[in-house]
Amino acid sequence: MMRLNLAALQRWVLGLFLIGGLLACSGQTAMPPEKNHYEFSMENDSLEMRDGVRLAVTYYRPSVKTPGETFPVILEMLPYRKDDFFALGDYEYGSYFAKRGYVLARVDVRGTGGSSGPVPVSEYSAAEIADAEELIDQLSRKSWSNGKVGMYGLSWSAFNSLMTAHRKPPALKAIIAAHGSTDLFYNDVHYIDGALHIDSYAHQIDTDNAMPQSPDYRIDQEYFKNRFDREPWIFTWLRQQQDGDFWRAESLAFKKQPLEVPAYLIGGLLDGYRDFALDVSRTSKAPVIVEMGPWNHAWPEYGVPGPNYEWREKAVRWWDYWLKDIDTGILDEPRRMAFMRTGHAPATDRTSVPGYWCCDPQWPVEGARTQRLHPQAGHQLAAISPASGLAQTLRYKAGAGLAGGGWWGEQTGDMAADDAHSLVYDSAPLSDAMEIMGMPKVRLKVAADAPFYQWTVRLEDVAPNGQVSLVSGAIINPSQRISRLEPQPLVPGKATNLETSIHFTTWRFKPGHRIRLAVSNAQFPMIWPSPTPGVTSLFPGADTWVDLPVVPVREQGTQACVMSPPQVSEAAPFGRTIDGDGPVFSSVRNEATGDSTFTTSNELSWVLHDNLYRSEEMYRWEVNDATPAQARYQGDRRNVFTIKGREIDMSAQARIESDESYFYLTFTRVLKEDGVQVREKTWQERIARIYQ
């Protein structure tokens, strides 16, 4: 998907055909010990839920050193097919924790991978979270369990770890969540900051969910009913264009009770979900550790860019404390850690960025203050609050925003091209360095000539040579300015105030650099373009400002951070990747015609137990400035599994088009077996646009 760099995430991927799958055999495979580590085995099993559905589980289970020895259990539950797509990635973490005296239980969500039952109606369904509660209870009562369970994961399994923890199942003692969310409408991959985002993830999961159940891959009427013929989730997400019960049912931000289960939270400054860690830490009644690194949607030992560290060592200490009653001292250490980026030139291929780790007992850090800056009539940015002056106008260019990428994550190049279609306000060159850490706040006094536009705000660093680095940004859907639950149109020509928080960031603005606030009405392809061409206005004055969370310039936190370098993970002995260098991105803007196009393509092959697996995909977003209502998306994905000489070929094509009033969504699945088409099904729907 747009938010992932498969080249960097080949061991652990969400959505873009991961390299994973599981030991696709029954029985046990023993692994030799290292130093004082445990030997362990991999075991395939299933657990029956309350309604008879059986959930497939792979145990990475330590072998006892003394008679009667029992172990805590760490649960991870995902729909990402442990027996084929995620096997290689799962092994790295399952083996690591099993060697250190933990049973890792990797479970496929009901209706996906090796689990039975129909595909759920959507992500994070009530049935899924209820299953997690039941799994925790069953795992705690296994003969080899010590009765204590932890839950963990990245992205999806971070989301459901948080949701399950909120329900407080008795045996769940702690969680680890990397790149999660507490607000599914504002901080997920379907709507970003309340604005429609069409991510390739939706296409990927709707293709992969239709694959036959592993490990037998039977193609029969039950399979068609439970998987292939189930409506793709993208229809549900596109129907739910406004906040409400659908999005809030499992979102922690709207729960009356705060989290009461201890949580170790990991975020990334280049991950779109990074705000979740602050949301949880502000309200939790249980101990919370937060670590915010410079990387993207990945674990800290390999996320890009670095510097990286071996978080699993700390995870074991965390689990030891809560699941083995060993006082590891982990709660005596600083509970807030963030990487302060000390500023760098824009680039999309950095393996590491300059900066230092800040370890502090709490946030905001001691000495933090707010610096308010106002856009000025002459496009300066200064602490002086100007008298209200003439409006500054901006013609809406629907295809602007390509430099900002696919979401508020990943590395970006020079933002100058996007700024050319924005209102920009620059501070004077700084005489002293300024560091920020937190979520800048923005207020804009605006007006428009149509009932609906969207605004994007970007905080940027302008170097003396003119290069522009993105620091962070946010989208504002103005229909939600009064209430997210009761959206209202703009009144054309009437000024209104819009407020938002820019996503969490750290940055040092160096001496001689300028602080820039860029304001635009387009962030393509991140956000689906609003439908009406025209002009918006921004009013400099007391009601337009940005508040920067300034912290003292330091070279470390109030306490030193102690981290180990990443360890080389043990490779799975049953498989390997063959090829796959990660996605290829292309963005093209033609200023003469007003056309903007963003494409991404990817392919990956891997082997498990001498069986060959291959995935390939291509996605394309298009819009023209003159006809923003007529934006288009097309996606193609194909999975070909060759298992014991049998070839299963699943392909899916999605197309989304829009006009002023509707979205037109078409999704087609095609299944072939040994080159012969077995089934084809197409879904089509016209869905009304509602403030998107």
ABEGO torsion letter per residue (X at the ends): XAABBAAAAAABBBGBBBABEBBABBEBBBBBBBEABBBBBBBBBBBBBAAGBBBBBBBBBBBBABBGBBBBBBBBBBAAGAAAAAAAAAAAAAAAAAAAGBBBBBBBBBGBEABBEBBBABBGBAAAAAAAAAAAAAAAABAABAGBBBBBEBEAAAAAAAAAAAAGBAABABBBBBGBBABAAABBAABBGGBBBBBAAAAAAAAAAABBBOAAGBBBAAAAAAAAABBBAAAAAAABABBEAAAAAABAAABABBBABBBBBBBBAABAAAAAAAAAAAABABBBBBBBBABBBBBAAABOBOBBBBAAAAAAAAAAAAAAGBBAGAAABBABBBBBBAEBBBBAABABBBEBBBBBABOBBBGBBBBBBBBBAAGBBBABBBBBBBBBBBBBBAABGAAAEABBBEBBBBAAAAAAABBBBBBBBBABBBBBBEBBBBBBBBBBABABBBBBBBBBBBBAAGBBBBABBBBBBAAAAABAABBBBBBBGBBBBBBBBBBBBBBBBBBGBBBBBBBBABBOAABBBBABBEBBBBBBEAABBBBBBBBBBBABBABBBBBBBBBBBBBBAABBBABGAEBBBBBBBBAAAGBBBBBBBBBBBBBBGGBBBBBBBBBBBBBBAABAAABBBBBBBBBBBBBGGBBBBBBBBBBBBBBAABBBBBBBBBBBBGGBBABBBBBBBBBBBBGX
